C-alpha cells in the first residue's frame, strides 16, 4: 500500500514519492501570534500532527517545520493599543499557541523558527530575486514583479488580470497594482531592521520562503496550511522561491476551516471559542478526537454539543480498552504496528482519511466486545492490542500519560463524589426522567468523567480535560 496525497497544486490525488528515500521534509505555516488561538487556528496543528505521525509510522525520518510569524501589522497595532513592545504581544501569544498544541497532544516541531530571527536570510533571498529581474526596490519598499512570472496564479487557479489591484498601488510606486511587498519601509514608531534598501520590516510572504529554504533546503516534500492561505500567501511563496531558483514544495496540502453557523471562525466571535476556554468545559482528548476525526479537507461546523457527541465515540473506544484489560487481568498494552488492521492502513494511505480509519477501529471494538462476551480471551487480546496501536498512531492512545490523570490522595474523594452523581442519574432513569439523567452524564463528561453502562453496573473513568489554564 502506497500513500497518496491530494495535491492542491495539481488538484489530483498523487502517489507520494519523497525527494530523498526514507526522509520527508514538511513545512507548515504556523501561527501569526497577534492573539491567543481559537479552535479554528488549532485545527491545522492537529491535522498535520496526524500527517506527521503517520509518515513516521511508515518509517520515514520526518523533519517538521512550523514557523511563527512574530511581526505583522496586527501585532504592531495590538502592541500600540497596550503600549508595550511588539515582542511582548508576540511572545505571550506564542506561549498560548504552544500551550494549546501541547494540550491537544501535538508533537513539538523539529524546528519552530520565528520570522524576526531570520532577517539576514530574507535579505539574501530578496537580493537574489532582484538580481534575477523578478523584484525591485522603490523608496525603501521591495516588491515582487508578478508580471515577470508566467506561472503566477497557478496554485489558486487565477489569472493575473482577474486579480484585484491594491487601491493605493500608485502612491506606493508599484510597477503593477498587483505586485506584492516582500519588504516594507519603516514607519514612525514601528520596529525596523536595516537592509541595503533602507530600514524596514518583512512583508508577510518572504519569511516562509526564507525559512523553508534554511531548514529544508531549496527543494522539499510537503508544504501545508489552511485553505485561506492558498492565495495570496502560498501563491506568493511559490513565486518568490522559484524566482530565486528554488524548486520549493513538491506537494501542497491544505486543511479546511472550522466554521460556526456556516461562517469561518474568527476572533470577532468572542472569547468563548478560545482553546483555553473550550478546554475548561471539554476534555482535551475529546477536542482532538473531534478535530482529527473529520477529513482534513472537509469543513467542520463547531459546537460544544458536536464535540461532546464525538467524545462519546472516543469513550466507547477507551471503555472497551478498560474492559478488555480488566478481563485479561493486564495493567498495560504495548503498541504493535503489525497489529493494525490492514483496512486502517489503507484508509490512512488514501489521503489521510482519518474518519474511515476511525470507523475501522470501531469495527475492531465491536468484534472485541463479542469476544469479551464469549470469553474468547486470545482473540480479545489481539483486538485490544490492535485498537491501542491504531489509536496510538493517531495520537489518541487512551493509555498515554497525556490523557490519564494519575491516582493520588484525592482519588477516594473523587470516587465518592462521582458515585453520588451516578446514584442521582440512576434514580432519574428509574423515574423515567431521562432528560435529567442525560444532563448529569453530560456534566460529568465536561469535567473529564466518562461513564459507561454495562451489565455489571455503571463504570466510570477519568480522562485528562486540560492543563492549558494551569501553565504560564
TORROLO-970236 format. One line per field, with one value per residue (C-alpha): residue number from 1; residue in one letter; y, z, x. Coordinates in nm, 4 decimals. Each point is the difference from the previous one (the first is absolute). Layout:
REM residues N
pos	[NUM	...]
code	[a	...]
c2	[Y	...]
c3	[Z	...]
c1	[X	...]
REM end
This chain:
REM residues 472
pos	[1	2	3	4	5	6	7	8	9	10	11	12	13	14	15	16	17	18	19	20	21	22	23	24	25	26	27	28	29	30	31	32	33	34	35	36	37	38	39	40	41	42	43	44	45	46	47	48	49	50	51	52	53	54	55	56	57	58	59	60	61	62	63	64	65	66	67	68	69	70	71	72	73	74	75	76	77	78	79	80	81	82	83	84	85	86	87	88	89	90	91	92	93	94	95	96	97	98	99	100	101	102	103	104	105	106	107	108	109	110	111	112	113	114	115	116	117	118	119	120	121	122	123	124	125	126	127	128	129	130	131	132	133	134	135	136	137	138	139	140	141	142	143	144	145	146	147	148	149	150	151	152	153	154	155	156	157	158	159	160	161	162	163	164	165	166	167	168	169	170	171	172	173	174	175	176	177	178	179	180	181	182	183	184	185	186	187	188	189	190	191	192	193	194	195	196	197	198	199	200	201	202	203	204	205	206	207	208	209	210	211	212	213	214	215	216	217	218	219	220	221	222	223	224	225	226	227	228	229	230	231	232	233	234	235	236	237	238	239	240	241	242	243	244	245	246	247	248	249	250	251	252	253	254	255	256	257	258	259	260	261	262	263	264	265	266	267	268	269	270	271	272	273	274	275	276	277	278	279	280	281	282	283	284	285	286	287	288	289	290	291	292	293	294	295	296	297	298	299	300	301	302	303	304	305	306	307	308	309	310	311	312	313	314	315	316	317	318	319	320	321	322	323	324	325	326	327	328	329	330	331	332	333	334	335	336	337	338	339	340	341	342	343	344	345	346	347	348	349	350	351	352	353	354	355	356	357	358	359	360	361	362	363	364	365	366	367	368	369	370	371	372	373	374	375	376	377	378	379	380	381	382	383	384	385	386	387	388	389	390	391	392	393	394	395	396	397	398	399	400	401	402	403	404	405	406	407	408	409	410	411	412	413	414	415	416	417	418	419	420	421	422	423	424	425	426	427	428	429	430	431	432	433	434	435	436	437	438	439	440	441	442	443	444	445	446	447	448	449	450	451	452	453	454	455	456	457	458	459	460	461	462	463	464	465	466	467	468	469	470	471	472]
code	[x	x	x	x	x	x	x	x	x	x	x	x	x	x	x	x	x	x	x	x	x	x	x	x	x	x	x	x	x	x	x	x	x	x	x	x	x	x	x	x	x	x	x	x	x	x	x	x	x	x	x	x	x	x	x	x	x	x	x	x	x	x	x	x	x	x	x	x	x	x	x	x	x	x	x	x	x	x	x	x	x	x	x	x	x	x	x	x	x	x	x	x	x	x	x	x	x	x	x	x	x	x	x	x	x	x	x	x	x	x	x	x	x	x	x	x	x	x	x	x	x	x	x	x	x	x	x	x	x	x	x	x	x	x	x	x	x	x	x	x	x	x	x	x	x	x	x	x	x	x	x	x	x	x	x	x	x	x	x	x	x	x	x	x	x	x	x	x	x	x	x	x	x	x	x	x	x	x	x	x	x	x	x	x	x	x	x	x	x	x	x	x	x	x	x	x	x	x	x	x	x	x	x	x	x	x	x	x	x	x	x	x	x	x	x	x	x	x	x	x	x	x	x	x	x	x	x	x	x	x	x	x	x	x	x	x	x	x	x	x	x	x	x	x	x	x	x	x	x	x	x	x	x	x	x	x	x	x	x	x	x	x	x	x	x	x	x	x	x	x	x	x	x	x	x	x	x	x	x	x	x	x	x	x	x	x	x	x	x	x	x	x	x	x	x	x	x	x	x	x	x	x	x	x	x	x	x	x	x	x	x	x	x	x	x	x	x	x	x	x	x	x	x	x	x	x	x	x	x	x	x	x	x	x	x	x	x	x	x	x	x	x	x	x	x	x	x	x	x	x	x	x	x	x	x	x	x	x	x	x	x	x	x	x	x	x	x	x	x	x	x	x	x	x	x	x	x	x	x	x	x	x	x	x	x	x	x	x	x	x	x	x	x	x	x	x	x	x	x	x	x	x	x	x	x	x	x	x	x	x	x	x	x	x	x	x	x	x	x	x	x	x	x	x	x	x	x	x	x	x	x	x	x	x	x	x	x	x	x	x	x	x	x	x	x	x	x	x	x	x	x	x	x	x	x	x	x	x	x	x	x	x	x	x	x	x	x	x	x	x	x	x]
c2	[0.0000	0.3342	0.3406	0.2323	0.3697	0.2485	0.2674	0.3474	0.1080	-0.2718	-0.0554	-0.3736	-0.2928	-0.0696	-0.2870	0.1293	-0.0416	0.1903	0.1854	-0.2057	-0.3634	-0.0537	0.3705	0.2565	0.3780	0.1804	0.3750	0.1064	0.3636	0.0511	0.2750	0.3723	0.0819	0.3094	-0.1638	-0.3313	-0.2939	-0.0924	-0.3453	0.0943	0.0872	-0.3289	-0.2306	0.0343	-0.1023	-0.3116	-0.0981	0.0205	-0.1662	-0.3041	0.0300	0.0121	-0.2939	-0.2153	0.0744	-0.0871	-0.3219	-0.0873	0.0140	0.3451	0.2295	0.3118	0.3546	0.2114	0.3801	0.2196	0.3706	0.2881	0.3348	0.2318	0.3331	0.1350	0.2915	-0.1404	-0.0915	0.3549	0.1423	-0.2105	0.0912	0.3688	-0.0385	-0.1572	0.2416	-0.2852	-0.1220	-0.2167	-0.2972	0.0062	-0.0673	-0.2533	-0.2027	-0.0122	-0.1334	-0.2385	-0.1599	-0.0224	-0.1803	-0.2427	-0.0685	-0.0849	-0.2241	-0.1803	-0.0391	-0.1609	-0.2419	0.1520	-0.1065	0.2918	0.0977	-0.0843	0.3761	0.2882	0.3041	0.3540	0.2542	0.2617	-0.2485	-0.0395	0.3509	-0.0712	-0.2977	0.2169	0.2714	-0.2566	-0.1507	0.3388	0.0958	-0.3188	0.0773	0.3529	-0.1263	-0.2432	0.2896	-0.1127	0.2704	0.3686	0.2576	0.3169	0.2640	-0.2578	-0.2553	-0.3155	-0.1427	-0.3196	0.0553	-0.2359	0.0626	-0.1485	-0.3402	-0.1703	-0.2630	0.2448	-0.1007	-0.3681	-0.1269	0.1849	-0.0370	0.3742	0.2268	0.3162	0.2255	-0.1354	0.0757	0.3040	0.2818	0.1908	0.3314	0.1924	-0.1691	0.3236	0.1801	-0.2914	0.0206	-0.3496	-0.0895	-0.2005	0.0446	-0.3752	-0.0112	-0.1027	0.1239	-0.2207	0.2754	0.3052	0.3229	0.1240	0.2103	0.2307	-0.1841	-0.3451	-0.2654	-0.0210	-0.1796	0.1443	-0.1265	0.1126	0.1717	0.1813	-0.0765	-0.1931	-0.3304	-0.3166	-0.0371	-0.2996	-0.2374	0.0275	-0.1522	-0.3430	-0.0191	0.0852	-0.2312	-0.2966	0.0297	0.0277	-0.3049	-0.2235	0.1117	0.1393	-0.3035	-0.1816	-0.2358	0.1423	0.3509	0.0274	0.2537	0.1124	0.0533	0.3724	0.0120	-0.1303	0.3577	0.2246	-0.1479	-0.3324	0.1338	0.2673	-0.2424	-0.2083	0.3069	0.1239	-0.3316	-0.1021	0.3472	-0.0645	-0.3353	-0.2286	-0.2981	0.0528	-0.2356	-0.3144	-0.0523	0.2538	-0.0966	0.2278	-0.0589	0.1472	0.2499	-0.0538	0.1919	0.1184	0.0574	-0.0543	0.2796	-0.0261	0.0079	0.3282	0.2070	0.2177	-0.2879	0.0667	-0.1802	-0.3007	-0.1876	0.0646	-0.3353	0.0872	0.0659	-0.3012	-0.2300	0.1203	-0.1674	-0.2785	-0.2681	0.0614	-0.3518	0.0464	0.3211	-0.1718	-0.2945	0.2452	0.2066	-0.2979	-0.2123	0.1974	-0.0113	0.2833	0.1355	0.0088	0.3031	-0.0584	0.1657	0.0596	-0.0218	-0.1265	-0.2506	-0.1398	-0.0406	-0.1695	-0.2387	-0.0774	-0.0494	-0.2728	-0.1783	0.0202	-0.1215	-0.3108	-0.0744	0.0726	-0.1863	-0.3110	0.0215	0.0276	-0.2990	-0.2120	0.0719	-0.0889	-0.3281	-0.0853	0.1034	0.2209	0.3463	0.1191	-0.0586	0.0296	0.1650	-0.2407	0.1584	-0.3443	-0.0348	0.2918	-0.1084	0.0068	0.1994	0.2644	0.0337	0.0125	0.2888	0.1940	-0.0475	0.1391	0.3676	-0.0466	-0.1002	0.0049	-0.0263	-0.3305	-0.1154	0.0682	-0.1954	-0.2971	0.0382	-0.0140	-0.3171	-0.1628	0.1168	-0.1609	-0.3238	0.0339	0.0489	-0.3215	-0.1850	0.1477	-0.1230	-0.3462	-0.0235	-0.0369	0.1602	-0.0814	0.1844	0.2773	0.0458	0.0467	0.2433	0.2277	0.0135	0.0923	0.2740	0.1524	-0.0119	0.1715	0.2714	0.0495	0.0886	0.2638	0.1477	-0.1157	-0.2971	0.0095	-0.1693	0.2815	0.2072	0.3068	-0.1067	-0.1672	0.1589	-0.1983	-0.1312	0.1972	0.0965	0.1488	-0.3089	-0.1302	0.3369	0.0287	-0.3504	0.0728	0.3220	-0.1743	-0.2772	0.2581	0.1289	-0.3552	-0.0773	0.3153	-0.1016	-0.3508	0.1428	0.2335	-0.2911	-0.2056	0.2715	0.0334	0.3530	-0.0660	0.3696	0.0370	-0.3225	0.1177	0.3385	-0.1659	-0.2085	0.3055	0.2009	-0.2776	-0.0249	0.3724	-0.0369	-0.3106	-0.2800	-0.2664	-0.2335	-0.3319	-0.2132	-0.3755	-0.3097	0.0251	0.3601	0.3385	0.0306	0.3311	0.1223	0.3263	0.1491	0.3003	0.3076	0.2553	0.1565	0.3123	0.2387	-0.1196	0.0797	0.3276]
c3	[0.0000	-0.1039	0.1331	-0.2265	0.0781	-0.1472	-0.1433	-0.0118	-0.2782	-0.2444	0.1458	-0.0200	0.2315	-0.0436	0.1165	0.2607	-0.1023	0.2260	-0.1497	0.2130	0.0759	0.3666	0.0827	-0.0100	0.0433	0.0977	0.0323	0.1735	0.0140	0.3724	0.2129	-0.0556	0.3689	0.0153	0.2550	0.1791	-0.2087	-0.0556	-0.1095	-0.3672	0.0319	0.1611	-0.2574	-0.2276	0.2829	0.0767	-0.3655	-0.0865	0.3258	-0.1267	-0.3386	0.1681	0.2316	-0.2901	-0.2072	0.3005	0.0475	-0.3612	0.0868	-0.1325	0.1786	0.0138	0.0335	0.1008	-0.0134	0.1417	-0.0136	0.2197	-0.1579	0.2830	-0.1855	-0.2081	-0.0151	0.2560	0.2493	-0.0250	0.0321	0.3101	0.1577	-0.0554	0.1514	0.3107	-0.0032	0.0061	-0.2350	-0.2921	0.1348	0.3266	-0.1909	-0.2286	0.2707	0.2219	-0.2806	-0.1228	0.3456	-0.0217	-0.3352	0.1316	0.3060	-0.2319	-0.2211	0.3094	0.1541	-0.3201	-0.0226	-0.2964	-0.0138	0.0155	-0.3393	-0.0944	-0.0277	0.0757	-0.1603	0.0607	-0.2806	0.1857	0.0516	-0.3759	-0.1401	-0.1568	-0.1904	-0.1276	-0.1191	-0.1832	-0.1686	-0.1068	-0.1517	-0.2067	-0.1181	-0.1007	-0.1736	-0.1987	-0.1141	0.1948	0.2673	0.0468	0.2740	0.0192	0.2714	0.2576	-0.0912	-0.1928	-0.2349	-0.1978	-0.3686	-0.0643	-0.3756	-0.0080	0.1049	-0.2778	0.2440	0.2668	0.1171	-0.0866	0.3587	0.0518	-0.3629	-0.0699	-0.2784	0.0857	-0.1885	0.2032	0.3361	0.1992	0.0015	0.3119	0.0329	0.0927	-0.2525	-0.1834	0.3207	0.0961	-0.3273	-0.1219	-0.3613	-0.0023	0.2509	0.0705	0.0982	0.3622	0.2709	0.1099	0.2239	0.1514	0.0684	0.3583	0.1363	0.3031	0.3346	-0.1616	0.0448	-0.2853	-0.1260	-0.2281	-0.3565	-0.3190	-0.0984	0.3293	0.3392	0.0117	0.0850	-0.1845	-0.2130	0.0913	-0.2743	-0.0160	0.3449	-0.0971	-0.3215	0.1939	0.2950	-0.2123	-0.1939	0.3168	0.1763	-0.2880	-0.2935	-0.3397	-0.0706	0.2543	0.0103	0.1568	0.0706	0.2114	0.1395	0.0051	-0.3211	0.0746	-0.0626	-0.3576	-0.1239	0.0416	0.2493	-0.1567	-0.3529	0.0893	0.1746	-0.3172	-0.2128	0.2265	0.0434	-0.3649	-0.1039	0.2069	-0.1728	0.2698	-0.0847	0.3275	0.1072	-0.1974	0.1595	0.1357	0.2716	0.1385	0.2850	-0.0077	0.2460	0.3252	-0.0289	0.2363	-0.1386	-0.3460	0.0312	0.0392	0.3670	0.0933	0.3027	-0.0555	0.1315	0.3507	0.2543	0.0578	-0.2864	0.1157	0.0524	0.3618	0.0654	-0.1920	0.1942	0.3260	-0.0957	-0.2365	0.0504	-0.2228	-0.1423	-0.1077	-0.1833	-0.1720	-0.0952	-0.1432	-0.1993	-0.1315	-0.0585	-0.3012	-0.3251	0.0008	-0.3310	0.1270	0.1608	0.3666	0.1707	0.3657	0.3023	0.3528	-0.0574	-0.3048	0.1978	0.2873	-0.2492	-0.1460	0.3536	0.0525	-0.3001	0.1529	0.3337	-0.1718	-0.1218	0.3302	0.1926	-0.2063	0.0790	0.3721	-0.0059	-0.2061	0.2298	0.3006	-0.1581	-0.1060	0.3425	-0.1542	0.1033	-0.3318	-0.3738	-0.2204	-0.3399	-0.2877	-0.3493	-0.1549	0.1808	-0.1812	-0.2222	-0.3681	-0.0781	0.2470	-0.1777	-0.3376	0.1127	0.1447	-0.3255	-0.1885	0.0650	0.3798	0.0128	0.3791	0.0183	-0.1877	0.2011	0.3245	-0.1375	-0.0354	0.3667	0.1010	-0.2081	0.1954	0.3276	-0.0957	-0.0737	0.3308	0.1934	-0.1533	0.0998	0.3495	0.0325	-0.1292	0.2257	-0.2958	0.1787	-0.2663	-0.2670	0.2484	0.0634	-0.3733	-0.0222	0.2809	-0.1267	-0.3448	0.1329	0.2184	-0.2851	-0.2451	0.2466	0.0900	-0.3555	0.0028	0.3224	0.1953	0.2033	0.3158	0.1947	-0.0794	0.3058	-0.1970	0.0414	0.3434	0.3415	0.2413	0.3208	0.3087	0.3480	-0.1295	-0.1985	0.2697	0.0362	-0.3783	-0.0132	0.2695	-0.1718	-0.3344	0.1646	0.1402	-0.3541	-0.1341	0.2694	-0.0943	-0.3639	0.0841	0.2010	-0.2885	-0.2441	0.2393	0.0032	-0.3807	0.0227	-0.2816	-0.0618	0.3520	-0.0351	-0.3270	0.1534	0.2882	-0.2444	-0.2145	0.3043	0.1045	-0.3521	-0.0065	0.3003	-0.1367	0.1646	-0.2504	0.0848	-0.1617	0.0666	0.0167	0.1193	0.3232	0.0655	-0.0878	-0.0551	0.0149	-0.0905	0.0101	-0.3214	0.0202	-0.0995	-0.0363	0.1582	-0.2181	0.2598	0.2622	-0.2002	-0.0494]
c1	[0.0000	0.1433	-0.0958	-0.1953	-0.0439	-0.2463	0.2290	-0.1543	0.2364	-0.1057	-0.3475	0.0620	0.0642	0.3710	0.2157	0.2413	0.3621	0.2444	0.2928	0.2376	-0.0882	-0.0834	-0.0218	-0.2799	0.0176	-0.3212	-0.0511	-0.3213	-0.1041	-0.0489	-0.1428	-0.0054	0.0152	-0.2185	-0.2301	-0.0628	-0.1280	-0.3616	-0.1147	0.0217	0.3687	0.0903	-0.1594	0.3017	0.2333	-0.2038	-0.0493	0.3684	0.0993	-0.1931	0.1737	0.3374	-0.0768	-0.1170	0.3101	0.2175	-0.1994	0.0807	0.3692	0.0839	0.2446	-0.2187	0.1300	-0.2985	0.0228	-0.2764	0.0803	-0.1133	-0.0862	0.0985	-0.0146	-0.2885	-0.2440	-0.2437	0.2713	0.1343	-0.3524	-0.0786	0.3327	-0.0730	-0.3441	0.1549	0.2967	0.2528	0.2726	-0.1121	0.1952	-0.1960	-0.3225	0.1675	0.1733	-0.3096	-0.2170	0.2686	-0.0083	-0.3795	0.0255	0.2596	-0.2146	-0.2893	0.2148	0.1289	-0.3454	-0.1298	0.2896	0.1853	0.3633	0.2461	0.1436	0.3559	0.0564	-0.2354	0.1682	-0.1182	-0.0127	0.2030	0.2825	0.0562	0.0363	0.3449	-0.1445	-0.2849	0.2397	0.2109	-0.3055	-0.1403	0.3327	-0.0005	-0.3549	0.1022	0.3141	-0.2173	-0.2244	-0.3046	0.0042	0.0788	0.0542	-0.2066	0.0490	0.1097	-0.2661	0.0867	-0.2628	-0.0418	-0.0768	-0.2908	0.0093	0.3501	-0.1365	-0.1944	-0.1336	-0.1204	-0.3484	0.0323	-0.0437	-0.3282	-0.1107	-0.0141	0.1190	0.1905	-0.2405	-0.2921	0.1643	-0.1060	0.2521	0.1057	-0.1836	0.3147	0.2287	0.0837	0.0918	0.2235	0.1896	-0.0788	0.0687	-0.3207	-0.2851	0.0110	0.3675	0.0397	0.2362	0.2865	0.1374	-0.1705	0.1859	0.0074	-0.2840	0.0249	-0.0026	0.0055	0.2709	0.2486	0.3097	0.2674	0.0343	0.1808	-0.3270	-0.0457	-0.1563	-0.3248	-0.1639	-0.1012	-0.3074	-0.2098	0.1129	0.3794	0.0508	-0.1356	0.2013	0.3154	-0.0626	-0.1105	0.3259	0.2099	-0.1430	-0.1086	0.2123	-0.0923	-0.2195	-0.2155	-0.2950	-0.3163	-0.1272	-0.3150	-0.2415	-0.3616	-0.1965	-0.0137	0.3767	-0.0151	-0.0324	0.1807	0.2456	0.0940	-0.0334	0.2528	0.2331	0.0194	0.0673	0.2807	0.1760	-0.0145	0.1145	0.3131	0.0507	-0.1440	-0.2186	-0.1906	-0.2830	-0.0807	-0.3446	-0.2489	-0.2495	-0.2709	-0.2426	-0.3497	-0.1447	-0.1804	-0.3262	-0.2709	-0.3484	0.1486	0.2567	0.3757	0.0972	0.1642	0.0910	-0.3065	-0.2105	0.1306	0.2138	-0.2265	0.1696	0.3541	0.1694	0.0755	-0.3695	-0.1308	0.2319	-0.1508	-0.3262	0.1097	0.2692	0.3001	-0.0029	-0.3615	0.0902	0.2916	-0.2224	-0.2537	0.2507	0.1951	-0.3083	-0.1194	0.1948	0.2504	-0.1363	-0.3613	-0.1604	-0.0757	-0.2973	0.0895	-0.2263	0.0587	-0.2795	0.1816	0.3201	-0.1828	-0.1619	0.3423	0.1269	-0.2576	0.1480	0.3450	-0.1394	-0.1332	0.3526	0.1721	-0.2708	0.0609	0.3713	-0.0747	-0.2377	0.2376	0.2925	-0.2130	-0.1100	0.3548	0.1331	0.2701	0.1141	0.1463	-0.0275	0.3072	-0.0279	0.0618	-0.0053	-0.0450	-0.3341	-0.1646	-0.2869	0.0985	-0.3158	0.1147	0.3356	-0.1734	-0.2231	0.2926	0.1902	-0.2994	0.0737	-0.0080	-0.3671	-0.0248	-0.3830	0.0072	0.3017	-0.1891	-0.2957	0.2355	0.1006	-0.3676	-0.0397	0.2824	-0.1574	-0.3328	0.1828	0.1847	-0.3225	-0.1339	0.3154	-0.0258	-0.3582	0.0954	0.3052	0.2404	0.2965	0.2607	-0.1984	-0.0786	0.3731	0.0585	-0.2930	0.1151	0.3586	-0.1294	-0.2287	0.2703	0.2519	-0.2350	-0.0964	0.3646	0.1006	-0.2761	0.1357	-0.3062	0.1174	-0.2176	0.2812	0.2434	0.0909	-0.1144	-0.3619	-0.0007	-0.0220	0.2147	-0.1551	0.0872	-0.1093	-0.3258	-0.1025	-0.2319	-0.1735	-0.0383	-0.1421	-0.2543	-0.1132	-0.0334	-0.1991	-0.2429	-0.0567	-0.0375	-0.2595	-0.1939	0.0096	-0.1192	-0.2914	-0.0899	-0.0038	-0.2164	-0.2639	0.0361	0.1413	0.2420	0.0653	0.1413	0.1984	0.1560	0.0794	0.1887	0.2015	0.0793	0.1078	0.2373	0.1428	0.0715	0.2318	0.1682	-0.2041	-0.1070	-0.2900	-0.0728	-0.3049	0.0619	-0.1834	0.2021	-0.1024	0.1440	0.3756	0.1784	0.3471	0.1930	0.1325	0.2282	-0.2060	0.2832	0.3040	0.0019	-0.1378	0.2516	0.3144	0.1822]
REM end
